[in-house]
Amino acid sequence: MRRVLAIVLLASAVAWAAPAPAGNPEVPEKYISVEEVKTLLDRHQRVTFIDVREKAQYDDLHIKGALNIPLDVLPARLDEVSRTEFLVLY
């Protein structure tokens, strides 16, 4: 019985200490209101707007200066996104 317990504890320790799987890094995300975005703009904070809709919808109407990066291709186009500015996806 002690041997089984020792093996289970060792296996648990090894599994817990294993490296984390590769993938997307943790990103602080938060839903914000229109009023909160307006406050950021009023304070002259740099904000990048990313319209994640398809191009046809973007062409119909979008926020002036917004980037159009459809949601389904966003992971492949992350190099186009600022890593220093506040991002608003809509």
Gaussian input, Z-matrix of N, CA and C with variables (Angstrom, degrees):
# hf/3-21g

backbone

0 1
 N
 C     1     B1
 C     2     B2     1     A1
 N     3     B3     2     A2     1     D1
 C     4     B4     3     A3     2     D2
 C     5     B5     4     A4     3     D3
 N     6     B6     5     A5     4     D4
 C     7     B7     6     A6     5     D5
 C     8     B8     7     A7     6     D6
 N     9     B9     8     A8     7     D7
 C    10    B10     9     A9     8     D8
 C    11    B11    10    A10     9     D9
 N    12    B12    11    A11    10    D10
 C    13    B13    12    A12    11    D11
 C    14    B14    13    A13    12    D12
 N    15    B15    14    A14    13    D13
 C    16    B16    15    A15    14    D14
 C    17    B17    16    A16    15    D15
 N    18    B18    17    A17    16    D16
 C    19    B19    18    A18    17    D17
 C    20    B20    19    A19    18    D18
 N    21    B21    20    A20    19    D19
 C    22    B22    21    A21    20    D20
 C    23    B23    22    A22    21    D21
 N    24    B24    23    A23    22    D22
 C    25    B25    24    A24    23    D23
 C    26    B26    25    A25    24    D24
 N    27    B27    26    A26    25    D25
 C    28    B28    27    A27    26    D26
 C    29    B29    28    A28    27    D27
 N    30    B30    29    A29    28    D28
 C    31    B31    30    A30    29    D29
 C    32    B32    31    A31    30    D30
 N    33    B33    32    A32    31    D31
 C    34    B34    33    A33    32    D32
 C    35    B35    34    A34    33    D33
 N    36    B36    35    A35    34    D34
 C    37    B37    36    A36    35    D35
 C    38    B38    37    A37    36    D36
 N    39    B39    38    A38    37    D37
 C    40    B40    39    A39    38    D38
 C    41    B41    40    A40    39    D39
 N    42    B42    41    A41    40    D40
 C    43    B43    42    A42    41    D41
 C    44    B44    43    A43    42    D42
 N    45    B45    44    A44    43    D43
 C    46    B46    45    A45    44    D44
 C    47    B47    46    A46    45    D45
 N    48    B48    47    A47    46    D46
 C    49    B49    48    A48    47    D47
 C    50    B50    49    A49    48    D48
 N    51    B51    50    A50    49    D49
 C    52    B52    51    A51    50    D50
 C    53    B53    52    A52    51    D51
 N    54    B54    53    A53    52    D52
 C    55    B55    54    A54    53    D53
 C    56    B56    55    A55    54    D54
 N    57    B57    56    A56    55    D55
 C    58    B58    57    A57    56    D56
 C    59    B59    58    A58    57    D57
 N    60    B60    59    A59    58    D58
 C    61    B61    60    A60    59    D59
 C    62    B62    61    A61    60    D60
 N    63    B63    62    A62    61    D61
 C    64    B64    63    A63    62    D62
 C    65    B65    64    A64    63    D63
 N    66    B66    65    A65    64    D64
 C    67    B67    66    A66    65    D65
 C    68    B68    67    A67    66    D66
 N    69    B69    68    A68    67    D67
 C    70    B70    69    A69    68    D68
 C    71    B71    70    A70    69    D69
 N    72    B72    71    A71    70    D70
 C    73    B73    72    A72    71    D71
 C    74    B74    73    A73    72    D72
 N    75    B75    74    A74    73    D73
 C    76    B76    75    A75    74    D74
 C    77    B77    76    A76    75    D75
 N    78    B78    77    A77    76    D76
 C    79    B79    78    A78    77    D77
 C    80    B80    79    A79    78    D78
 N    81    B81    80    A80    79    D79
 C    82    B82    81    A81    80    D80
 C    83    B83    82    A82    81    D81
 N    84    B84    83    A83    82    D82
 C    85    B85    84    A84    83    D83
 C    86    B86    85    A85    84    D84
 N    87    B87    86    A86    85    D85
 C    88    B88    87    A87    86    D86
 C    89    B89    88    A88    87    D87
 N    90    B90    89    A89    88    D88
 C    91    B91    90    A90    89    D89
 C    92    B92    91    A91    90    D90
 N    93    B93    92    A92    91    D91
 C    94    B94    93    A93    92    D92
 C    95    B95    94    A94    93    D93
 N    96    B96    95    A95    94    D94
 C    97    B97    96    A96    95    D95
 C    98    B98    97    A97    96    D96
 N    99    B99    98    A98    97    D97
 C   100   B100    99    A99    98    D98
 C   101   B101   100   A100    99    D99
 N   102   B102   101   A101   100   D100
 C   103   B103   102   A102   101   D101
 C   104   B104   103   A103   102   D102
 N   105   B105   104   A104   103   D103
 C   106   B106   105   A105   104   D104
 C   107   B107   106   A106   105   D105
 N   108   B108   107   A107   106   D106
 C   109   B109   108   A108   107   D107
 C   110   B110   109   A109   108   D108
 N   111   B111   110   A110   109   D109
 C   112   B112   111   A111   110   D110
 C   113   B113   112   A112   111   D111
 N   114   B114   113   A113   112   D112
 C   115   B115   114   A114   113   D113
 C   116   B116   115   A115   114   D114
 N   117   B117   116   A116   115   D115
 C   118   B118   117   A117   116   D116
 C   119   B119   118   A118   117   D117
 N   120   B120   119   A119   118   D118
 C   121   B121   120   A120   119   D119
 C   122   B122   121   A121   120   D120
 N   123   B123   122   A122   121   D121
 C   124   B124   123   A123   122   D122
 C   125   B125   124   A124   123   D123
 N   126   B126   125   A125   124   D124
 C   127   B127   126   A126   125   D125
 C   128   B128   127   A127   126   D126
 N   129   B129   128   A128   127   D127
 C   130   B130   129   A129   128   D128
 C   131   B131   130   A130   129   D129
 N   132   B132   131   A131   130   D130
 C   133   B133   132   A132   131   D131
 C   134   B134   133   A133   132   D132
 N   135   B135   134   A134   133   D133
 C   136   B136   135   A135   134   D134
 C   137   B137   136   A136   135   D135
 N   138   B138   137   A137   136   D136
 C   139   B139   138   A138   137   D137
 C   140   B140   139   A139   138   D138
 N   141   B141   140   A140   139   D139
 C   142   B142   141   A141   140   D140
 C   143   B143   142   A142   141   D141
 N   144   B144   143   A143   142   D142
 C   145   B145   144   A144   143   D143
 C   146   B146   145   A145   144   D144
 N   147   B147   146   A146   145   D145
 C   148   B148   147   A147   146   D146
 C   149   B149   148   A148   147   D147
 N   150   B150   149   A149   148   D148
 C   151   B151   150   A150   149   D149
 C   152   B152   151   A151   150   D150
 N   153   B153   152   A152   151   D151
 C   154   B154   153   A153   152   D152
 C   155   B155   154   A154   153   D153
 N   156   B156   155   A155   154   D154
 C   157   B157   156   A156   155   D155
 C   158   B158   157   A157   156   D156
 N   159   B159   158   A158   157   D157
 C   160   B160   159   A159   158   D158
 C   161   B161   160   A160   159   D159
 N   162   B162   161   A161   160   D160
 C   163   B163   162   A162   161   D161
 C   164   B164   163   A163   162   D162
 N   165   B165   164   A164   163   D163
 C   166   B166   165   A165   164   D164
 C   167   B167   166   A166   165   D165
 N   168   B168   167   A167   166   D166
 C   169   B169   168   A168   167   D167
 C   170   B170   169   A169   168   D168
 N   171   B171   170   A170   169   D169
 C   172   B172   171   A171   170   D170
 C   173   B173   172   A172   171   D171
 N   174   B174   173   A173   172   D172
 C   175   B175   174   A174   173   D173
 C   176   B176   175   A175   174   D174
 N   177   B177   176   A176   175   D175
 C   178   B178   177   A177   176   D176
 C   179   B179   178   A178   177   D177
 N   180   B180   179   A179   178   D178
 C   181   B181   180   A180   179   D179
 C   182   B182   181   A181   180   D180
 N   183   B183   182   A182   181   D181
 C   184   B184   183   A183   182   D182
 C   185   B185   184   A184   183   D183
 N   186   B186   185   A185   184   D184
 C   187   B187   186   A186   185   D185
 C   188   B188   187   A187   186   D186
 N   189   B189   188   A188   187   D187
 C   190   B190   189   A189   188   D188
 C   191   B191   190   A190   189   D189
 N   192   B192   191   A191   190   D190
 C   193   B193   192   A192   191   D191
 C   194   B194   193   A193   192   D192
 N   195   B195   194   A194   193   D193
 C   196   B196   195   A195   194   D194
 C   197   B197   196   A196   195   D195
 N   198   B198   197   A197   196   D196
 C   199   B199   198   A198   197   D197
 C   200   B200   199   A199   198   D198
 N   201   B201   200   A200   199   D199
 C   202   B202   201   A201   200   D200
 C   203   B203   202   A202   201   D201
 N   204   B204   203   A203   202   D202
 C   205   B205   204   A204   203   D203
 C   206   B206   205   A205   204   D204
 N   207   B207   206   A206   205   D205
 C   208   B208   207   A207   206   D206
 C   209   B209   208   A208   207   D207
 N   210   B210   209   A209   208   D208
 C   211   B211   210   A210   209   D209
 C   212   B212   211   A211   210   D210
 N   213   B213   212   A212   211   D211
 C   214   B214   213   A213   212   D212
 C   215   B215   214   A214   213   D213
 N   216   B216   215   A215   214   D214
 C   217   B217   216   A216   215   D215
 C   218   B218   217   A217   216   D216
 N   219   B219   218   A218   217   D217
 C   220   B220   219   A219   218   D218
 C   221   B221   220   A220   219   D219
 N   222   B222   221   A221   220   D220
 C   223   B223   222   A222   221   D221
 C   224   B224   223   A223   222   D222
 N   225   B225   224   A224   223   D223
 C   226   B226   225   A225   224   D224
 C   227   B227   226   A226   225   D225
 N   228   B228   227   A227   226   D226
 C   229   B229   228   A228   227   D227
 C   230   B230   229   A229   228   D228
 N   231   B231   230   A230   229   D229
 C   232   B232   231   A231   230   D230
 C   233   B233   232   A232   231   D231
 N   234   B234   233   A233   232   D232
 C   235   B235   234   A234   233   D233
 C   236   B236   235   A235   234   D234
 N   237   B237   236   A236   235   D235
 C   238   B238   237   A237   236   D236
 C   239   B239   238   A238   237   D237
 N   240   B240   239   A239   238   D238
 C   241   B241   240   A240   239   D239
 C   242   B242   241   A241   240   D240
 N   243   B243   242   A242   241   D241
 C   244   B244   243   A243   242   D242
 C   245   B245   244   A244   243   D243
 N   246   B246   245   A245   244   D244
 C   247   B247   246   A246   245   D245
 C   248   B248   247   A247   246   D246
 N   249   B249   248   A248   247   D247
 C   250   B250   249   A249   248   D248
 C   251   B251   250   A250   249   D249
 N   252   B252   251   A251   250   D250
 C   253   B253   252   A252   251   D251
 C   254   B254   253   A253   252   D252
 N   255   B255   254   A254   253   D253
 C   256   B256   255   A255   254   D254
 C   257   B257   256   A256   255   D255
 N   258   B258   257   A257   256   D256
 C   259   B259   258   A258   257   D257
 C   260   B260   259   A259   258   D258
 N   261   B261   260   A260   259   D259
 C   262   B262   261   A261   260   D260
 C   263   B263   262   A262   261   D261
 N   264   B264   263   A263   262   D262
 C   265   B265   264   A264   263   D263
 C   266   B266   265   A265   264   D264
 N   267   B267   266   A266   265   D265
 C   268   B268   267   A267   266   D266
 C   269   B269   268   A268   267   D267

   B1=1.4553
   B2=1.5300
   B3=1.3347
   B4=1.4644
   B5=1.5239
   B6=1.3383
   B7=1.4590
   B8=1.5364
   B9=1.3105
   B10=1.4677
   B11=1.5291
   B12=1.3062
   B13=1.4582
   B14=1.5229
   B15=1.3186
   B16=1.4630
   B17=1.5285
   B18=1.3237
   B19=1.4677
   B20=1.5283
   B21=1.3289
   B22=1.4672
   B23=1.5238
   B24=1.3167
   B25=1.4704
   B26=1.5263
   B27=1.3179
   B28=1.4597
   B29=1.5314
   B30=1.3258
   B31=1.4705
   B32=1.5223
   B33=1.3183
   B34=1.4673
   B35=1.5230
   B36=1.3334
   B37=1.4711
   B38=1.5244
   B39=1.3158
   B40=1.4647
   B41=1.5276
   B42=1.3184
   B43=1.4613
   B44=1.5244
   B45=1.3162
   B46=1.4681
   B47=1.5192
   B48=1.3303
   B49=1.4581
   B50=1.5219
   B51=1.3171
   B52=1.4665
   B53=1.5229
   B54=1.3253
   B55=1.4650
   B56=1.5195
   B57=1.3011
   B58=1.4697
   B59=1.5173
   B60=1.3057
   B61=1.4674
   B62=1.5203
   B63=1.3206
   B64=1.4615
   B65=1.5233
   B66=1.2979
   B67=1.4595
   B68=1.5043
   B69=1.2872
   B70=1.4549
   B71=1.5160
   B72=1.3284
   B73=1.4629
   B74=1.5249
   B75=1.3139
   B76=1.4606
   B77=1.5282
   B78=1.2868
   B79=1.4572
   B80=1.5192
   B81=1.3355
   B82=1.4630
   B83=1.5269
   B84=1.3008
   B85=1.4537
   B86=1.5104
   B87=1.3040
   B88=1.4493
   B89=1.5151
   B90=1.3093
   B91=1.4528
   B92=1.5181
   B93=1.3370
   B94=1.4549
   B95=1.5233
   B96=1.3034
   B97=1.4614
   B98=1.5255
   B99=1.3116
   B100=1.4591
   B101=1.5284
   B102=1.3271
   B103=1.4638
   B104=1.5347
   B105=1.3345
   B106=1.4657
   B107=1.5343
   B108=1.3206
   B109=1.4661
   B110=1.5228
   B111=1.3286
   B112=1.4666
   B113=1.5279
   B114=1.3204
   B115=1.4660
   B116=1.5262
   B117=1.3317
   B118=1.4729
   B119=1.5224
   B120=1.3180
   B121=1.4642
   B122=1.5198
   B123=1.3391
   B124=1.4651
   B125=1.5209
   B126=1.3183
   B127=1.4755
   B128=1.5242
   B129=1.3232
   B130=1.4651
   B131=1.5219
   B132=1.3220
   B133=1.4667
   B134=1.5203
   B135=1.3235
   B136=1.4649
   B137=1.5267
   B138=1.3232
   B139=1.4619
   B140=1.5259
   B141=1.3235
   B142=1.4580
   B143=1.5210
   B144=1.3243
   B145=1.4574
   B146=1.5201
   B147=1.3269
   B148=1.4550
   B149=1.5189
   B150=1.3238
   B151=1.4626
   B152=1.5252
   B153=1.3244
   B154=1.4680
   B155=1.5348
   B156=1.3159
   B157=1.4655
   B158=1.5278
   B159=1.3106
   B160=1.4689
   B161=1.5298
   B162=1.3317
   B163=1.4591
   B164=1.5269
   B165=1.3221
   B166=1.4737
   B167=1.5284
   B168=1.3178
   B169=1.4640
   B170=1.5161
   B171=1.3318
   B172=1.4621
   B173=1.5269
   B174=1.3460
   B175=1.4655
   B176=1.5243
   B177=1.3296
   B178=1.4666
   B179=1.5265
   B180=1.3270
   B181=1.4582
   B182=1.5165
   B183=1.3201
   B184=1.4676
   B185=1.5279
   B186=1.3010
   B187=1.4666
   B188=1.5168
   B189=1.3238
   B190=1.4574
   B191=1.5376
   B192=1.3218
   B193=1.4607
   B194=1.5227
   B195=1.3299
   B196=1.4670
   B197=1.5196
   B198=1.3217
   B199=1.4602
   B200=1.5119
   B201=1.3204
   B202=1.4616
   B203=1.5204
   B204=1.3244
   B205=1.4607
   B206=1.5207
   B207=1.3435
   B208=1.4662
   B209=1.5243
   B210=1.3126
   B211=1.4593
   B212=1.5218
   B213=1.3344
   B214=1.4630
   B215=1.5320
   B216=1.3312
   B217=1.4685
   B218=1.5295
   B219=1.3046
   B220=1.4631
   B221=1.5288
   B222=1.3349
   B223=1.4712
   B224=1.5309
   B225=1.3218
   B226=1.4576
   B227=1.5326
   B228=1.3268
   B229=1.4659
   B230=1.5273
   B231=1.3161
   B232=1.4686
   B233=1.5224
   B234=1.3329
   B235=1.4635
   B236=1.5296
   B237=1.3271
   B238=1.4616
   B239=1.5327
   B240=1.3158
   B241=1.4598
   B242=1.5281
   B243=1.3175
   B244=1.4582
   B245=1.5187
   B246=1.2996
   B247=1.4661
   B248=1.5256
   B249=1.3308
   B250=1.4592
   B251=1.5258
   B252=1.3231
   B253=1.4568
   B254=1.5197
   B255=1.3065
   B256=1.4570
   B257=1.5208
   B258=1.3146
   B259=1.4604
   B260=1.5274
   B261=1.3192
   B262=1.4611
   B263=1.5195
   B264=1.3108
   B265=1.4550
   B266=1.5138
   B267=1.3162
   B268=1.4620
   B269=1.5117
   A1=110.46
   A2=117.15
   A3=120.41
   A4=110.84
   A5=114.90
   A6=119.38
   A7=110.04
   A8=117.49
   A9=121.67
   A10=109.63
   A11=117.31
   A12=121.61
   A13=110.80
   A14=116.99
   A15=121.52
   A16=110.95
   A17=116.83
   A18=120.62
   A19=110.90
   A20=116.63
   A21=120.86
   A22=110.33
   A23=117.89
   A24=121.02
   A25=111.10
   A26=117.51
   A27=121.26
   A28=110.62
   A29=116.40
   A30=120.06
   A31=111.20
   A32=116.71
   A33=120.43
   A34=111.22
   A35=115.87
   A36=120.31
   A37=110.81
   A38=117.67
   A39=121.52
   A40=110.27
   A41=117.44
   A42=120.78
   A43=110.97
   A44=117.49
   A45=121.19
   A46=111.10
   A47=117.52
   A48=121.87
   A49=112.74
   A50=118.76
   A51=121.76
   A52=109.75
   A53=117.15
   A54=119.64
   A55=111.22
   A56=115.27
   A57=120.60
   A58=109.54
   A59=117.63
   A60=119.76
   A61=110.60
   A62=115.49
   A63=120.18
   A64=108.38
   A65=115.60
   A66=119.60
   A67=109.81
   A68=115.53
   A69=120.14
   A70=110.35
   A71=116.93
   A72=119.54
   A73=110.76
   A74=115.06
   A75=119.79
   A76=108.99
   A77=116.29
   A78=121.94
   A79=107.58
   A80=116.51
   A81=116.88
   A82=109.10
   A83=116.05
   A84=119.41
   A85=109.88
   A86=114.81
   A87=119.70
   A88=108.05
   A89=115.78
   A90=120.20
   A91=107.02
   A92=115.56
   A93=118.76
   A94=109.21
   A95=114.07
   A96=120.24
   A97=110.45
   A98=115.23
   A99=121.31
   A100=109.80
   A101=115.97
   A102=120.04
   A103=110.92
   A104=116.88
   A105=120.19
   A106=111.20
   A107=116.65
   A108=119.84
   A109=110.32
   A110=115.92
   A111=119.35
   A112=110.46
   A113=117.44
   A114=121.02
   A115=110.72
   A116=116.87
   A117=120.29
   A118=110.75
   A119=116.08
   A120=119.88
   A121=111.81
   A122=116.53
   A123=120.17
   A124=111.47
   A125=116.69
   A126=121.83
   A127=111.85
   A128=116.13
   A129=123.50
   A130=113.18
   A131=116.37
   A132=119.56
   A133=107.74
   A134=115.75
   A135=119.75
   A136=109.24
   A137=114.67
   A138=121.59
   A139=107.60
   A140=116.55
   A141=121.79
   A142=108.10
   A143=115.56
   A144=120.97
   A145=108.40
   A146=116.22
   A147=121.89
   A148=108.31
   A149=114.66
   A150=121.82
   A151=106.65
   A152=117.16
   A153=121.32
   A154=112.45
   A155=116.68
   A156=119.84
   A157=110.12
   A158=115.87
   A159=120.87
   A160=109.63
   A161=115.85
   A162=122.00
   A163=113.10
   A164=118.09
   A165=120.54
   A166=110.82
   A167=117.47
   A168=120.73
   A169=110.38
   A170=116.90
   A171=121.71
   A172=109.77
   A173=116.49
   A174=120.78
   A175=112.11
   A176=117.24
   A177=120.50
   A178=111.54
   A179=116.57
   A180=121.09
   A181=109.52
   A182=116.85
   A183=121.27
   A184=109.91
   A185=115.02
   A186=120.65
   A187=108.01
   A188=116.78
   A189=121.95
   A190=109.95
   A191=116.23
   A192=121.58
   A193=114.51
   A194=116.78
   A195=120.09
   A196=110.44
   A197=115.59
   A198=121.11
   A199=108.63
   A200=117.08
   A201=120.43
   A202=108.14
   A203=115.76
   A204=122.24
   A205=106.04
   A206=116.88
   A207=119.34
   A208=111.89
   A209=114.79
   A210=121.47
   A211=113.08
   A212=117.29
   A213=118.89
   A214=113.49
   A215=118.31
   A216=120.49
   A217=112.70
   A218=116.68
   A219=120.49
   A220=113.13
   A221=119.96
   A222=118.40
   A223=113.35
   A224=117.76
   A225=121.58
   A226=112.41
   A227=116.98
   A228=120.51
   A229=113.17
   A230=117.19
   A231=120.36
   A232=113.16
   A233=117.50
   A234=119.56
   A235=111.92
   A236=117.76
   A237=121.95
   A238=112.48
   A239=116.46
   A240=121.63
   A241=109.92
   A242=115.91
   A243=121.52
   A244=111.13
   A245=115.94
   A246=120.36
   A247=111.14
   A248=116.41
   A249=119.61
   A250=113.01
   A251=117.51
   A252=119.82
   A253=110.82
   A254=115.25
   A255=122.83
   A256=106.59
   A257=117.93
   A258=122.16
   A259=110.10
   A260=115.55
   A261=121.87
   A262=106.37
   A263=116.53
   A264=121.91
   A265=108.64
   A266=115.69
   A267=118.99
   A268=109.99
   D1=-41.79
   D2=179.11
   D3=-61.88
   D4=-37.91
   D5=-178.55
   D6=-65.11
   D7=-42.02
   D8=179.02
   D9=-63.96
   D10=-43.76
   D11=178.79
   D12=-61.87
   D13=-42.56
   D14=178.83
   D15=-62.81
   D16=-40.97
   D17=179.53
   D18=-66.14
   D19=-42.50
   D20=178.89
   D21=-63.42
   D22=-44.31
   D23=179.00
   D24=-63.97
   D25=-41.83
   D26=179.24
   D27=-64.63
   D28=-44.14
   D29=178.90
   D30=-62.73
   D31=-39.59
   D32=178.15
   D33=-63.98
   D34=-42.82
   D35=-179.92
   D36=-64.34
   D37=-41.94
   D38=179.92
   D39=-66.07
   D40=-43.57
   D41=179.99
   D42=-65.01
   D43=-38.76
   D44=-178.99
   D45=-69.51
   D46=-33.67
   D47=-177.23
   D48=-85.80
   D49=-4.18
   D50=-178.78
   D51=-64.97
   D52=151.00
   D53=179.38
   D54=-63.99
   D55=151.60
   D56=178.74
   D57=-68.52
   D58=147.83
   D59=178.69
   D60=-65.72
   D61=148.84
   D62=177.94
   D63=-68.49
   D64=152.14
   D65=179.15
   D66=165.27
   D67=-165.91
   D68=-179.99
   D69=-70.23
   D70=136.86
   D71=177.92
   D72=-70.54
   D73=158.71
   D74=176.55
   D75=-63.68
   D76=135.62
   D77=-179.68
   D78=-128.68
   D79=129.62
   D80=177.23
   D81=-68.34
   D82=121.11
   D83=179.89
   D84=-128.86
   D85=151.58
   D86=-176.18
   D87=-158.82
   D88=142.19
   D89=173.49
   D90=-84.90
   D91=130.99
   D92=179.41
   D93=-126.40
   D94=155.76
   D95=-178.21
   D96=-88.37
   D97=167.71
   D98=175.81
   D99=-59.52
   D100=-39.40
   D101=-179.67
   D102=-63.13
   D103=-39.15
   D104=179.14
   D105=-66.38
   D106=-39.04
   D107=177.07
   D108=-65.95
   D109=-41.19
   D110=178.22
   D111=-61.11
   D112=-40.03
   D113=177.77
   D114=-60.75
   D115=-42.88
   D116=177.72
   D117=-60.09
   D118=-45.15
   D119=-179.92
   D120=-66.28
   D121=-39.23
   D122=177.75
   D123=-62.62
   D124=-29.78
   D125=178.44
   D126=-86.25
   D127=5.59
   D128=179.65
   D129=61.75
   D130=30.09
   D131=174.49
   D132=-78.25
   D133=137.46
   D134=179.06
   D135=-71.06
   D136=126.26
   D137=-178.61
   D138=-129.75
   D139=132.13
   D140=173.61
   D141=-105.27
   D142=122.82
   D143=177.50
   D144=-95.22
   D145=131.57
   D146=177.05
   D147=-122.16
   D148=114.80
   D149=178.46
   D150=-86.53
   D151=114.10
   D152=-174.09
   D153=-94.22
   D154=11.56
   D155=177.82
   D156=-83.16
   D157=169.84
   D158=177.38
   D159=-67.58
   D160=157.80
   D161=-174.23
   D162=-55.99
   D163=-40.33
   D164=-179.18
   D165=-60.06
   D166=-41.59
   D167=177.84
   D168=-68.45
   D169=-41.18
   D170=177.78
   D171=-59.60
   D172=-44.05
   D173=-178.97
   D174=-63.82
   D175=-31.39
   D176=179.10
   D177=-66.44
   D178=-45.17
   D179=-177.38
   D180=-167.00
   D181=132.58
   D182=177.33
   D183=-156.17
   D184=166.41
   D185=176.09
   D186=-71.49
   D187=131.92
   D188=-179.27
   D189=-55.85
   D190=126.69
   D191=178.29
   D192=89.18
   D193=-3.57
   D194=-178.97
   D195=-71.16
   D196=144.45
   D197=172.06
   D198=-82.24
   D199=143.29
   D200=174.35
   D201=-104.84
   D202=106.31
   D203=175.85
   D204=-131.42
   D205=97.84
   D206=-178.89
   D207=-54.76
   D208=143.83
   D209=-174.29
   D210=-54.63
   D211=-37.58
   D212=-177.05
   D213=-71.07
   D214=-16.80
   D215=177.70
   D216=-111.64
   D217=0.16
   D218=-178.21
   D219=-54.25
   D220=-46.79
   D221=-179.78
   D222=-57.37
   D223=-34.48
   D224=-178.99
   D225=-78.21
   D226=-16.28
   D227=-176.32
   D228=-114.78
   D229=21.40
   D230=-178.35
   D231=-61.46
   D232=-22.86
   D233=179.27
   D234=-66.79
   D235=-15.46
   D236=178.00
   D237=-86.08
   D238=-6.94
   D239=-173.51
   D240=-99.95
   D241=133.55
   D242=177.86
   D243=-61.11
   D244=140.66
   D245=176.47
   D246=-102.49
   D247=1.49
   D248=-178.44
   D249=-116.64
   D250=-23.75
   D251=-178.37
   D252=-89.86
   D253=159.49
   D254=174.77
   D255=-71.08
   D256=128.73
   D257=-178.03
   D258=-106.03
   D259=137.51
   D260=174.18
   D261=-124.09
   D262=114.72
   D263=175.79
   D264=-98.14
   D265=133.87
   D266=177.44
   D267=-143.12

